[in-house]
Amino acid sequence: MTATTDATMSEVVSRDGTTISVYSSGEGPPLVLVHGGLGDHTRWDALRPRLEPHVTVHAMDRRGRGASGDSPDYRLEREFEDVAAVVEAVADASASPVAVYGHSYGGLCAFGAAKLPSDIGSVALYEGWPPVDPDAWAAPPGFLARLEELLAVGEREAVLETFLRDVVHMSDQEIDAYRRQPSWQGRVAAAHTVIREERAFQAHAFDHRQAARVTVPALLMVGEEQPLDWQAETVVEALPDARLCVLPGQAHSADIVAPELVATELLRFLSEQLG
């Protein structure tokens, strides 16, 4: 794991005692970034410079990654609490509500945190929320067992590539773009978390009643070329204050391959909330 340059690292203790590392940089209203599966805070290196002139970025390492701690008994609810704990610390330091942006599995964590009592002022999600139709997201038969076999023989990169190709349905071009990022080694180091997150994702189906608890303004972003159906319209309709943004020509990794486009939409949303 390579630390983000020109960022100040701090630590936040989550509800269960797990230490969460946070890397802060930039100037302006606070924005917490929650990366997805198989990454750490360096996943934002393409997007972060485009945000820092406008907001103070607080990029967290999710539990089990980077400099953050972990717990032996994984539960997705602990990740909700991790995001909420980081938000609380940032809100205390800035004396203002905090915006949260989550990508993929990090979006799921941010979505869960927004249901908790917290200082979250708004939430932006890029293809990351509970699955409306979990069966459509089910891993191929024997897939998790295959990943366990690869892990057992130390083939961590094979685990990563197999997951990105067979479950996320990323193209070879997208995977190559991921491989060129500084965050690639952090993703390889986190390969063992794929199985637990895949199981947790399947077990947390979208619930309209739970969605109604996300009362803060929400922006849901999807790529026009995304091969998976995130059913974003269903989620937007269920949230009290939400809108959808479709990014033309993009798939799941837009904030890596088209960071300027994502930054533009994200900053437009945040400026609307600030009035």
C-alpha positions in Angstrom: 0.0 0.0 0.0 1.4 3.4 -1.0 0.2 6.3 1.0 -1.4 9.2 -0.8 1.1 12.0 -1.2 0.4 15.5 0.4 -2.2 14.0 2.7 -2.4 14.0 6.4 -3.1 10.6 7.9 -5.3 10.2 11.0 -7.1 7.3 12.8 -10.6 6.9 13.9 -11.8 4.2 16.2 -15.0 2.6 15.1 -17.8 1.3 17.4 -16.3 -2.2 17.7 -12.8 -0.9 18.4 -11.4 -1.3 14.9 -9.0 1.5 13.9 -9.9 3.1 10.6 -7.2 5.2 8.8 -8.2 8.4 7.0 -6.1 10.5 4.6 -7.1 14.1 4.4 -6.1 16.7 1.7 -7.5 19.7 -0.1 -9.5 22.7 1.1 -13.2 23.4 1.4 -16.3 21.6 2.7 -15.7 18.1 3.9 -16.1 15.1 1.6 -15.5 11.5 2.8 -14.5 9.0 0.1 -15.4 5.3 0.6 -13.6 3.0 -1.8 -15.1 -0.3 -3.1 -14.0 -3.8 -2.9 -10.3 -4.8 -3.3 -9.0 -1.3 -2.9 -7.7 1.2 -0.4 -7.5 5.0 -0.3 -5.0 5.1 -3.2 -7.9 4.0 -5.4 -8.8 7.7 -5.6 -5.5 9.0 -6.9 -7.0 9.9 -10.3 -10.0 11.6 -8.9 -8.6 13.3 -5.8 -6.6 16.1 -7.5 -9.7 17.2 -9.3 -11.6 17.5 -6.0 -9.0 19.0 -3.7 -9.3 22.6 -5.0 -13.0 22.6 -4.1 -13.4 20.3 -1.1 -11.4 18.8 1.8 -11.1 15.1 0.8 -11.1 12.5 3.6 -10.3 9.2 1.9 -10.7 6.2 4.3 -9.1 2.8 4.2 -12.0 0.4 4.7 -11.4 -2.2 7.4 -9.1 -5.0 6.3 -7.2 -2.7 3.9 -4.3 -0.3 3.8 -3.4 0.9 7.3 -6.8 0.2 8.8 -7.4 -2.6 11.2 -9.9 -5.5 10.9 -12.0 -7.8 13.0 -12.2 -11.7 12.9 -16.0 -11.7 12.6 -16.9 -9.8 9.5 -20.3 -8.1 9.3 -21.4 -5.5 6.8 -23.1 -3.5 9.6 -19.6 -2.9 11.1 -18.7 -1.2 7.8 -21.7 1.1 8.1 -20.5 2.0 11.6 -17.0 2.6 10.2 -18.2 5.2 7.7 -20.4 6.8 10.4 -17.4 7.0 12.8 -15.3 8.7 10.2 -18.1 11.2 9.4 -18.5 12.0 13.0 -14.8 12.7 13.5 -14.7 14.9 10.3 -17.9 16.7 11.4 -16.5 17.4 14.8 -13.3 18.8 13.3 -15.0 20.9 10.6 -18.2 21.9 12.5 -20.3 21.2 9.5 -22.3 18.4 7.9 -20.3 16.0 5.8 -20.9 14.8 2.3 -20.0 11.1 1.5 -19.1 9.6 -1.9 -19.0 5.8 -2.2 -18.0 3.7 -5.2 -19.3 0.1 -5.7 -19.2 -1.8 -2.4 -18.1 1.4 -0.8 -21.4 2.9 -2.0 -23.2 0.0 -0.2 -21.3 1.0 3.0 -22.2 4.7 2.5 -25.8 3.8 1.9 -25.9 1.8 5.1 -24.2 4.6 7.0 -26.8 7.1 5.7 -29.5 5.1 7.5 -27.8 5.6 10.8 -28.0 8.7 13.0 -25.0 10.7 11.8 -23.7 14.0 10.5 -24.0 13.0 6.9 -25.4 15.9 4.9 -25.6 14.3 1.5 -24.5 11.1 -0.2 -23.3 10.3 -3.7 -23.1 6.7 -4.9 -21.5 5.3 -8.0 -23.0 1.9 -8.8 -23.1 1.0 -5.1 -26.3 0.2 -3.2 -28.2 -2.9 -2.0 -29.1 -5.2 -4.9 -32.8 -4.8 -6.0 -32.7 -8.4 -7.4 -30.0 -10.4 -5.5 -30.6 -13.4 -7.7 -29.4 -11.5 -10.7 -26.1 -10.8 -8.9 -25.5 -14.4 -7.7 -22.0 -15.6 -8.4 -21.6 -18.4 -10.9 -21.9 -21.9 -9.4 -18.7 -22.9 -7.7 -17.3 -19.4 -8.0 -16.5 -18.8 -4.4 -15.0 -22.3 -4.0 -12.8 -21.5 -6.9 -11.6 -18.3 -5.3 -10.8 -20.1 -2.1 -8.7 -22.6 -4.0 -6.7 -19.8 -5.7 -6.2 -18.1 -2.3 -5.0 -21.4 -0.8 -2.1 -21.6 -3.3 -1.3 -17.9 -3.1 -2.7 -16.8 -6.4 -4.0 -13.5 -5.2 -3.8 -11.6 -8.5 -5.8 -14.4 -10.1 -8.5 -14.0 -7.4 -8.6 -10.3 -8.2 -8.8 -10.7 -12.0 -11.3 -13.5 -11.8 -13.6 -11.5 -9.6 -13.4 -8.3 -11.7 -14.0 -10.3 -14.9 -16.7 -12.8 -13.8 -18.7 -10.9 -11.2 -18.1 -7.2 -11.9 -18.0 -7.9 -15.6 -15.2 -5.5 -16.3 -13.6 -5.6 -19.7 -10.0 -6.4 -20.3 -9.4 -2.7 -21.0 -10.9 -1.7 -17.6 -8.8 -4.3 -15.8 -5.7 -3.1 -17.6 -6.5 0.4 -16.4 -6.9 -0.8 -12.9 -3.6 -2.6 -13.1 -1.8 0.6 -14.1 -3.1 2.4 -11.0 -0.9 2.7 -7.8 -3.9 1.1 -6.0 -3.4 -2.2 -7.8 -1.0 -3.7 -5.2 -3.5 -2.7 -2.5 -6.2 -4.5 -4.3 -4.0 -7.6 -4.6 -3.3 -7.4 -0.8 -7.1 -7.3 -0.2 -7.9 -10.3 -2.4 -8.9 -12.4 0.6 -11.9 -10.0 1.3 -13.7 -10.9 -1.9 -15.4 -13.9 -0.5 -16.8 -12.2 2.6 -18.0 -9.2 0.7 -19.7 -11.2 -2.0 -21.6 -13.2 0.6 -22.5 -10.0 2.5 -23.7 -8.3 -0.7 -26.0 -11.2 -1.5 -27.5 -11.1 2.0 -28.4 -7.4 2.0 -31.2 -7.0 -0.6 -32.7 -3.6 -1.3 -35.6 -2.8 1.1 -37.9 0.1 0.3 -38.7 0.7 4.0 -35.0 0.9 4.9 -34.4 3.2 1.9 -36.9 5.6 3.3 -34.5 6.2 6.2 -32.0 7.8 3.8 -33.5 11.2 4.1 -30.4 13.3 3.0 -30.0 14.4 -0.6 -28.7 11.6 -2.7 -27.0 11.4 -6.1 -26.9 8.0 -7.8 -24.5 7.6 -10.7 -24.3 4.8 -13.3 -22.3 4.3 -16.4 -24.2 4.2 -19.7 -22.1 1.2 -20.8 -22.4 -0.7 -17.5 -23.2 -4.4 -18.4 -25.0 -5.0 -15.1 -28.5 -3.7 -14.3 -28.2 -1.7 -11.1 -32.0 -0.8 -11.3 -31.1 2.7 -10.2 -34.5 4.1 -11.1 -36.1 1.8 -8.5 -33.7 3.0 -5.8 -34.1 6.7 -6.8 -37.9 6.4 -6.6 -37.7 4.8 -3.1 -35.4 7.5 -1.6 -37.0 10.6 -0.3 -34.6 13.0 -2.0 -32.6 11.5 -4.8 -31.8 11.9 -8.5 -30.0 9.8 -11.1 -27.0 10.7 -13.3 -26.0 8.5 -16.2 -22.5 9.0 -17.4 -22.2 8.7 -21.2 -19.8 6.1 -22.5 -18.7 4.9 -19.1 -18.9 1.6 -17.2 -18.0 0.7 -13.6 -14.6 2.4 -13.4 -15.4 5.9 -14.6 -13.7 7.7 -11.8 -10.4 6.0 -12.9 -10.7 6.2 -16.7 -12.8 9.5 -16.8 -12.1 11.2 -13.5 -12.8 14.7 -14.8 -16.3 13.7 -15.8 -17.1 12.1 -12.4 -15.6 15.1 -10.6 -17.7 17.5 -12.6 -20.9 15.7 -11.7 -20.0 15.2 -8.1 -18.9 18.8 -7.5 -22.1 20.0 -9.2 -24.2 18.0 -6.8 -22.2 19.1 -3.8 -22.5 22.8 -4.8 -26.2 22.4 -5.1 -26.4 21.2 -1.5 -24.3 24.1 -0.3 -26.6 26.6 -2.0 
